[in-house]
């Protein structure tokens, strides 16, 4: 252990603390004890984690490289595995700065003595398009062109929406751009871009991960070639799902609340945070008002819209995939009546699946149309009176 002793005298690039902590982990161990090897291996793994955290700043330091070699030799001598538990008597030692659930600098910045589990928020965009904000508000918007969904100190997400039906203001997403901003030693800035019929399993620079490939602090997983990818940003506790269904894209994201709110006043135009501007809204503040009984749909008859679907056939089609008549079900029916594209049924169904996978609160998975002011509520016979669909289609066309 002569190398380790020498390291204690060398203060540059943080290697001294790594070595000091290792010594404190092992000084009380007795070779004669049965658990010596397992505890010594835990200390070595913690030492290795600490040296890795300093790999960039210590790149040209000979003492650092000697310590790394010494760790490798000791792990071989003691038959230690690289993966496994680490010593935890010193919380500062074992905290992984590239694992959001383990680092607390944001919460400590706000003066909190204790660090409770972070609160996660969900946002999703799908269909014509329908937006579920971080506040669990559900909106249907026009938002043609490029719009920012998220723009904070850690992440930027922009979507581009194009018209789907000639003569209608209904749009859907055909391009998504995501920028993962550089963060400490965990990742350099990474840009991901998806377009219709081009859903890559890599960032624009051709890589599939950010930072060191072994820690996987940021990486892309291709679930279904060309139609479904996931991005996992472990260093900011964020997960992103992108799908292509038919000719259009859907997006779902989960992100810690404190990071969602980490943005400047000039970045307030974020659809996931503040919803769509009033001028772009199709619904009315979440209320779904009913039209006068007997009012015709925009194309002049409630029975034969140009989409090829009637209210009855669209309802039946959506019911095949979604049994609960929540807002996702209603959005599915609306999309079918608007476009006639059955792929929007899969989009609504997948959007609900993404909610169930990413939304932290099961009791909030389903959102039902709000009642009030002549609108429809959870138990109303929504489709018996055409309610929301009539209103929303009039606004669109």
C-alpha positions in Angstrom: 0.0 0.0 0.0 3.0 2.3 -0.4 1.3 4.0 -3.4 -1.7 4.7 -1.3 0.4 6.2 1.4 2.1 8.5 -1.0 -1.2 9.6 -2.4 -2.2 10.9 1.0 0.5 13.5 0.8 -0.6 14.7 -2.7 -3.5 17.2 -2.5 -3.9 18.1 -6.2 -7.0 17.1 -8.2 -8.9 15.7 -5.3 -7.1 12.3 -5.1 -6.1 13.0 -1.5 -9.7 12.8 -0.2 -10.3 9.6 -2.2 -7.3 8.0 -0.5 -8.1 9.4 2.9 -11.6 8.0 2.7 -10.3 4.6 1.6 -8.0 4.5 4.6 -10.8 5.4 7.0 -12.9 2.6 5.5 -10.2 0.0 6.0 -8.3 1.1 9.1 -10.7 -0.8 11.4 -10.7 -4.0 9.4 -9.1 -7.1 10.8 -7.7 -9.7 8.3 -8.7 -12.5 10.7 -12.4 -11.6 10.5 -14.7 -13.6 8.2 -16.1 -10.6 6.4 -12.7 -8.9 5.8 -12.6 -9.6 2.0 -16.2 -8.4 1.4 -15.7 -5.2 3.4 -12.3 -4.5 1.8 -13.8 -5.0 -1.6 -16.6 -2.5 -0.7 -14.0 0.0 0.2 -12.0 -0.6 -3.0 -15.1 -0.1 -5.1 -15.9 3.2 -3.3 -12.3 4.2 -3.8 -12.7 3.4 -7.5 -15.9 5.5 -7.8 -14.1 8.4 -6.2 -11.2 8.3 -8.5 -13.5 8.1 -11.5 -15.2 11.2 -10.4 -11.8 13.0 -10.6 -10.7 11.4 -13.8 -10.9 14.5 -15.9 -9.2 16.9 -13.6 -6.5 14.3 -12.7 -5.9 13.2 -16.3 -2.2 14.3 -16.2 -1.5 13.5 -12.6 1.0 10.6 -12.1 -0.1 10.0 -8.5 -3.7 9.7 -9.6 -2.7 7.1 -12.3 -0.6 5.2 -9.7 -3.6 5.1 -7.4 -5.9 3.7 -10.2 -3.3 1.0 -11.0 -3.0 0.2 -7.3 -6.8 -0.2 -7.0 -6.8 -2.6 -9.9 -4.0 -4.7 -8.5 -5.7 -4.9 -5.1 -9.1 -5.8 -6.6 -7.4 -8.6 -8.5 -5.5 -9.8 -5.4 -8.7 -9.9 -3.3 -10.9 -11.3 -6.2 -13.2 -8.2 -5.9 -15.8 -7.8 -8.6 -16.1 -4.3 -10.2 -19.9 -4.3 -9.6 -21.3 -4.5 -6.2 -22.0 -2.6 -3.0 -19.6 0.2 -1.8 -18.7 1.3 1.7 -21.3 3.7 3.0 -20.0 5.0 6.4 -19.3 8.3 4.6 -22.4 9.5 2.6 -20.2 12.1 0.7 -18.0 9.3 -0.5 -20.6 7.1 -2.0 -22.9 9.7 -3.6 -22.8 9.4 -7.3 -22.9 12.9 -8.9 -24.2 11.5 -12.1 -27.2 9.8 -10.5 -29.9 12.4 -9.7 -31.5 10.2 -7.0 -28.1 10.4 -5.2 -27.1 14.0 -5.5 -28.6 16.8 -3.5 -26.9 20.0 -4.5 -30.1 21.6 -5.8 -32.1 20.9 -2.6 -29.1 22.0 -0.5 -29.0 25.2 -2.5 -32.5 26.0 -1.1 -31.3 25.6 2.4 -33.0 22.2 3.2 -31.3 20.3 6.0 -33.0 17.1 5.0 -33.3 15.8 1.4 -36.6 14.1 0.8 -37.2 12.0 -2.3 -37.6 14.3 -5.3 -41.1 15.0 -6.8 -41.4 14.0 -10.4 -43.7 15.6 -13.0 -45.0 14.3 -16.3 -45.7 16.0 -19.7 -47.0 14.4 -22.9 -47.9 15.4 -26.4 -49.8 13.3 -29.0 -52.5 13.4 -31.7 -54.0 16.5 -33.2 -52.2 17.7 -30.9 -53.3 17.0 -27.3 -51.1 18.3 -24.5 -50.9 17.1 -20.9 -48.8 19.7 -19.0 -46.6 19.2 -15.9 -49.5 20.5 -13.9 -51.8 17.6 -15.2 -53.8 20.1 -17.3 -55.1 18.6 -20.5 -55.4 20.9 -23.5 -56.1 20.6 -27.2 -54.2 23.3 -29.2 -53.4 24.4 -32.7 -49.7 25.4 -32.2 -48.7 25.1 -35.9 -45.0 25.5 -36.5 -42.1 25.2 -34.0 -42.9 25.5 -30.3 -40.9 24.9 -27.1 -42.3 22.2 -24.8 -39.5 22.6 -22.3 -36.7 25.1 -21.9 -34.8 25.1 -18.6 -31.2 25.0 -17.4 -30.9 21.3 -18.1 -33.0 20.5 -21.0 -34.7 22.0 -24.1 -37.4 20.2 -26.1 -38.9 21.8 -29.2 -41.7 20.3 -31.4 -42.8 21.2 -34.9 -46.4 20.7 -35.9 -47.9 20.6 -39.4 -51.5 20.6 -40.7 -53.0 17.2 -41.1 -56.3 18.0 -42.9 -56.6 20.5 -45.8 -58.7 23.4 -44.8 -58.5 22.6 -41.0 -56.3 24.1 -38.3 -55.7 20.7 -36.8 -52.0 19.9 -36.6 -49.8 17.0 -35.5 -46.1 16.7 -34.7 -43.6 15.7 -37.4 -40.3 16.9 -35.8 -38.9 16.8 -32.3 -35.5 18.3 -31.2 -34.1 17.7 -27.7 -31.0 19.3 -26.3 -29.4 17.8 -23.2 -27.3 20.6 -21.8 -23.7 19.8 -20.6 -23.6 19.0 -16.9 -20.5 18.7 -14.8 -18.5 15.6 -15.7 -21.6 13.6 -16.5 -22.2 14.6 -20.1 -21.3 17.0 -22.8 -24.1 18.8 -24.6 -26.0 16.2 -26.7 -28.6 17.0 -29.4 -31.3 14.5 -30.5 -33.5 15.1 -33.5 -36.4 13.0 -34.8 -38.5 13.5 -37.9 -41.3 11.6 -39.6 -39.8 8.4 -40.9 -36.4 9.2 -39.3 -36.4 8.1 -35.6 -32.7 7.5 -35.0 -31.3 5.5 -32.1 -28.4 8.0 -31.7 -27.7 11.7 -31.1 -26.9 13.9 -34.1 -23.2 13.4 -33.5 -23.6 9.6 -34.0 -23.1 8.7 -30.3 -25.6 6.8 -28.2 -24.6 8.1 -24.8 -23.2 11.1 -23.0 -20.2 11.1 -20.7 -18.4 7.9 -19.9 -20.1 4.9 -21.6 -19.6 2.8 -18.4 -21.7 5.0 -16.2 -24.4 5.5 -18.7 -25.4 8.9 -17.2 -27.2 9.6 -20.5 -28.1 7.0 -23.1 -30.6 6.1 -25.8 -32.4 2.8 -26.0 -34.1 1.7 -29.2 -37.2 -0.3 -28.2 -38.7 -0.8 -31.7 -36.6 0.0 -34.7 -37.7 3.2 -36.4 -40.8 3.7 -34.3 -39.9 3.8 -30.5 -36.9 5.1 -28.6 -36.3 6.0 -25.0 -33.7 8.4 -23.6 -32.6 8.0 -20.0 -30.7 11.0 -18.5 -29.7 9.5 -15.1 -27.8 12.6 -14.0 -31.0 14.7 -14.1 -33.5 12.0 -13.3 -35.2 12.4 -16.6 -36.8 9.9 -19.0 -38.1 10.7 -22.5 -40.2 8.4 -24.8 -40.6 9.2 -28.5 -42.8 7.2 -30.8 -43.8 7.4 -34.5 -47.4 6.2 -35.1 -48.5 6.6 -38.7 -47.0 9.8 -40.1 -46.6 11.7 -36.8 -44.6 11.6 -33.5 -45.6 11.5 -29.9 -43.6 12.5 -26.8 -43.7 11.7 -23.1 -41.3 12.9 -20.5 -40.8 12.6 -16.7 -38.6 15.1 -15.0 -37.9 16.2 -11.3 -40.1 19.2 -10.3 -37.1 21.2 -9.0 -35.3 20.9 -12.4 -38.5 21.7 -14.3 -38.7 25.0 -12.4 -35.1 25.8 -13.0 -35.5 28.4 -15.7 -35.2 32.2 -16.2 -38.1 34.6 -16.6 -37.3 34.9 -20.4 -37.9 31.1 -20.8 -41.6 31.2 -19.7 -42.9 30.1 -23.1 -42.9 26.4 -22.4 -46.0 24.4 -23.3 -45.3 21.7 -20.8 -45.0 24.2 -18.0 -47.6 26.9 -18.8 -49.7 25.3 -21.4 -50.7 26.7 -24.8 -51.3 30.5 -25.2 -55.0 31.4 -25.1 -55.0 32.2 -28.8 -53.8 28.7 -29.6 -56.4 26.9 -27.4 -59.2 24.8 -28.9 -60.8 23.8 -25.5 -62.0 26.4 -23.0 -60.0 26.2 -19.9 -60.5 22.5 -19.5 -64.3 22.9 -19.8 -66.1 20.9 -22.5 -69.4 22.8 -23.2 -72.2 21.1 -24.9 -73.8 22.6 -28.1 -77.5 23.1 -28.6 -79.2 19.8 -29.0 -79.6 18.9 -32.7 -76.7 21.2 -33.8 -75.0 19.8 -36.9 -71.2 19.1 -37.1 -69.2 21.4 -39.3 -69.5 19.3 -42.4 -73.4 19.6 -42.2 -74.4 16.2 -40.9 -73.6 14.3 -37.8 -73.8 11.0 -39.7 -71.3 11.3 -42.6 -68.2 13.4 -41.8 -65.5 13.5 -44.5 -63.2 11.4 -42.4 -65.2 8.3 -43.2 -66.0 7.7 -39.5 -69.3 8.4 -37.8 -69.5 9.2 -34.1 -70.7 5.6 -33.6 -67.9 3.9 -35.6 -65.2 6.2 -34.1 -66.4 5.4 -30.6 -66.4 1.7 -31.3 -62.9 1.9 -32.9 -61.4 3.7 -29.9 -63.2 1.4 -27.4 -61.3 -1.5 -28.9 -58.0 -0.1 -27.5 -59.2 1.9 -24.5 -61.9 0.7 -22.1 -61.9 3.7 -19.8 -63.7 6.7 -21.3 -61.3 9.3 -20.1 -59.9 12.3 -22.0 -57.5 10.0 -23.9 -60.5 8.0 -25.2 -62.4 11.2 -26.1 -59.3 12.6 -27.9 -59.0 9.3 -29.9 -62.6 9.8 -31.1 -62.0 13.4 -31.9 -58.9 12.6 -33.9 -60.6 9.9 -35.9 -63.5 12.2 -36.8 -61.1 14.9 -37.8 -58.6 13.0 -39.8 -60.0 9.5 -40.5 -56.5 8.2 -39.7 -56.7 5.1 -37.6 -53.1 5.5 -36.5 -54.3 8.2 -34.1 -56.1 5.5 -32.2 -52.8 3.8 -31.5 -51.3 7.2 -30.6 -53.9 7.9 -28.0 -53.5 4.4 -26.6 -49.7 4.6 -26.5 -50.0 8.1 -24.9 -52.0 6.5 -22.0 -49.5 3.6 -21.8 -46.7 6.2 -21.4 -48.6 7.9 -18.7 -48.9 4.6 -16.8 -45.1 4.0 -17.3 -43.9 7.5 -16.3 -46.5 9.4 -14.3 -45.6 9.1 -10.6 -49.2 9.1 -9.3 -51.4 6.2 -10.3 -54.5 8.1 -9.0 -53.9 10.8 -11.6 -53.3 8.6 -14.7 -56.9 9.1 -16.0 -58.2 12.6 -16.6 -61.9 13.0 -17.2 -63.7 15.9 -19.0 -64.6 18.6 -16.4 -68.2 19.5 -15.8 -69.6 23.0 -15.3 -71.3 25.6 -17.3 -73.2 23.1 -19.4 -70.2 20.9 -19.9 -69.7 17.2 -19.4 -68.4 15.5 -16.3 -67.1 12.1 -15.3 -70.5 10.4 -15.3 -72.3 12.3 -18.1 -73.4 10.5 -21.3 -70.7 12.3 -23.2 -71.3 10.9 -26.7 -75.1 10.8 -26.5 -75.1 14.6 -27.0 -71.9 15.0 -29.1 -70.7 17.5 -26.4 -67.0 18.0 -26.6 -66.5 16.8 -30.1 -69.0 19.2 -31.7 -67.5 22.1 -29.8 -64.0 21.3 -30.5 -64.5 20.4 -34.2 -66.3 23.7 -34.8 -63.3 25.5 -33.3 -60.9 23.5 -35.5 -62.7 23.9 -38.9 
